[in-house]
Amino acid sequence: MIAVGTSLPHDADDTGDDRVGAGRTCRSVLPADQELSCGTYGFGDLRYVCPTPDAPRRCPTTTQVQVRNTGPSTVYVTVIDGPRQGERRQGPEREITPGHTAVLRPGQGDMLFDLTLRGAGPVKSLTVVSVR
């Protein structure tokens, strides 16, 4: 059995840093009962929106990420957030059908740490449309 999770940068201006940005894709061919952590596999640091990757402490925290299901099957996305590093909560699952977008937000006053992705189809794909 082989399981793969990847992230592919699609922006021509992508510098290869690990910050979340428009065009980043989280893609999984894991079985339906396994979640892929998009923060681990390419969405990078969701806590901050930084114009440059050198000083995250001077960057505003992420208030929302808009994503599009760019795969052929329905995906289920979960937001992982918390008030500080080391304290994380998992929100409810959101269903996103192929071609549709969703806006994902942390709880009020919380930092957005991660998104998880799972789905019933053979390929799951979630692309970042915008980050604020």
C-alpha positions as CSV (number, residue, x, y, z in Angstrom):
1,M,0.0,0.0,0.0
2,I,1.3,3.4,-0.9
3,A,0.0,6.7,0.5
4,V,1.0,10.1,-0.8
5,G,0.4,13.7,0.3
6,T,1.9,16.6,-1.6
7,S,1.8,20.3,-2.1
8,L,2.4,22.0,-5.4
9,P,3.1,25.7,-5.7
10,H,1.4,27.1,-8.7
11,D,2.3,30.8,-8.5
12,A,4.9,31.9,-11.0
13,D,6.1,34.3,-8.2
14,D,6.3,31.5,-5.6
15,T,9.6,31.9,-3.9
16,G,9.6,28.4,-2.3
17,D,9.1,29.7,1.2
18,D,6.6,27.9,3.5
19,R,4.1,30.7,3.9
20,V,0.5,30.2,2.7
21,G,-0.3,32.1,-0.5
22,A,-2.7,32.1,-3.4
23,G,-2.1,29.2,-5.7
24,R,-0.7,26.7,-3.1
25,T,-2.3,23.3,-3.5
26,C,-2.7,20.5,-0.9
27,R,-3.2,17.2,-2.7
28,S,-3.8,13.8,-1.2
29,V,-4.3,10.2,-2.5
30,L,-4.6,8.8,1.0
31,P,-7.5,6.5,1.8
32,A,-10.8,8.1,2.7
33,D,-10.5,7.4,6.4
34,Q,-7.1,9.2,6.6
35,E,-6.6,12.9,7.0
36,L,-3.8,14.9,5.4
37,S,-2.4,17.8,7.4
38,C,-2.1,20.5,4.8
39,G,0.0,22.6,7.1
40,T,2.5,19.8,7.1
41,Y,2.3,19.1,3.4
42,G,2.7,22.6,1.9
43,F,0.3,25.1,3.2
44,G,3.1,26.3,5.4
45,D,2.6,28.6,8.4
46,L,-1.1,29.5,8.6
47,R,-0.7,31.6,11.7
48,Y,0.6,34.7,9.9
49,V,0.1,36.6,6.7
50,C,3.6,37.9,5.8
51,P,4.6,39.9,2.8
52,T,8.2,38.5,3.4
53,P,9.1,35.3,5.2
54,D,11.9,36.8,7.3
55,A,10.1,38.1,10.4
56,P,6.8,36.4,11.3
57,R,6.4,38.2,14.7
58,R,5.8,41.5,12.8
59,C,3.1,39.9,10.6
60,P,-0.6,40.0,11.2
61,T,-2.3,36.8,12.2
62,T,-4.3,35.0,9.5
63,T,-8.0,35.8,9.8
64,Q,-9.3,33.7,6.9
65,V,-8.2,31.4,4.1
66,Q,-10.4,30.9,1.0
67,V,-9.9,27.5,-0.7
68,R,-11.3,25.9,-3.8
69,N,-11.8,22.2,-4.3
70,T,-9.8,21.7,-7.5
71,G,-10.0,17.9,-7.4
72,P,-12.6,15.5,-9.0
73,S,-14.3,14.5,-5.7
74,T,-15.9,16.0,-2.6
75,V,-13.4,16.9,0.2
76,Y,-13.9,17.4,3.9
77,V,-11.8,20.2,5.5
78,T,-11.2,20.8,9.2
79,V,-9.7,24.0,10.7
80,I,-7.2,23.5,13.6
81,D,-6.9,26.7,15.6
82,G,-6.1,27.8,19.1
83,P,-5.3,30.8,21.3
84,R,-1.6,30.2,21.4
85,Q,1.2,27.8,20.3
86,G,0.7,24.4,21.8
87,E,-3.0,24.8,22.4
88,R,-5.0,23.5,19.5
89,R,-8.6,22.7,18.8
90,Q,-10.2,20.9,15.9
91,G,-13.3,22.5,14.4
92,P,-16.2,20.7,12.6
93,E,-15.7,19.2,9.2
94,R,-16.8,21.3,6.2
95,E,-17.8,19.6,2.9
96,I,-16.6,21.3,-0.3
97,T,-17.8,19.8,-3.6
98,P,-15.7,19.9,-6.7
99,G,-15.2,23.4,-8.2
100,H,-16.6,25.1,-5.1
101,T,-14.9,27.5,-2.7
102,A,-15.1,27.9,1.1
103,V,-13.8,30.5,3.5
104,L,-12.1,29.0,6.5
105,R,-11.6,31.0,9.7
106,P,-10.1,30.4,13.1
107,G,-12.2,31.1,16.2
108,Q,-12.4,34.7,17.3
109,G,-9.0,35.8,18.8
110,D,-7.5,32.4,17.8
111,M,-4.6,31.6,15.5
112,L,-5.2,29.4,12.5
113,F,-2.6,26.6,12.7
114,D,-3.6,24.0,10.1
115,L,-6.2,22.6,7.7
116,T,-6.8,18.9,7.4
117,L,-8.1,17.3,4.2
118,R,-9.9,14.0,3.6
119,G,-12.4,12.7,1.1
120,A,-14.0,9.7,-0.5
121,G,-12.5,9.9,-4.0
122,P,-9.1,8.7,-5.1
123,V,-7.6,12.2,-5.4
124,K,-8.3,15.1,-3.1
125,S,-7.1,18.6,-4.0
126,L,-7.5,21.9,-2.3
127,T,-6.1,25.1,-3.7
128,V,-5.7,28.4,-1.8
129,V,-7.5,31.2,-3.5
130,S,-6.7,34.0,-1.0
131,V,-5.3,34.6,2.5
132,R,-6.1,37.4,4.8
